[in-house]
């Protein structure tokens, strides 16, 4: 048995909140977590919609049913799994670049600050996009998700892009997935490679926190 790969065209979708008028000062690209859909995730970020922000939520390219029950056929999406993961990464980085290019057809990139926010599984997705993509990101926020351990920080361009992205790590102190040990391992690695960051812990678990979202937007 031999494994083969080929590239195909497919249709992806993203959702937006706010107006892409000339009054926009910030564009936020928000990557959802595992098993979420972009529209539902974007609703949780509505607190950031203050008239001067344009919020963009791309959706992971792989959708699946969250339950086997015929009575509850809710659908979620994923950015990647461990199966053929490198190919999925190679797909979603240019996909996010394409979303960015589409957004900036109607906005002047030079007039706005661009944020990338990744929640849970979306944190690794956003990290790889900032490090490996073509889009220029001014601020990167990883919320309740791990900075990818396999991201090669010996590559100068990867490090320089992350150094320029004003990295913020947000996590709940009782998050069952992002433990104190994971945070310590991540921050030690960032310091080792000269990547500046700030930590924003909050009292809570694996969840978005409205007060913290507001503070990030200030």
Order of alpha helices (4+ residues) and beta strands (2+ residues): beta-beta-alpha-beta-beta-beta-alpha-beta-alpha-beta-alpha-beta-alpha-beta-alpha
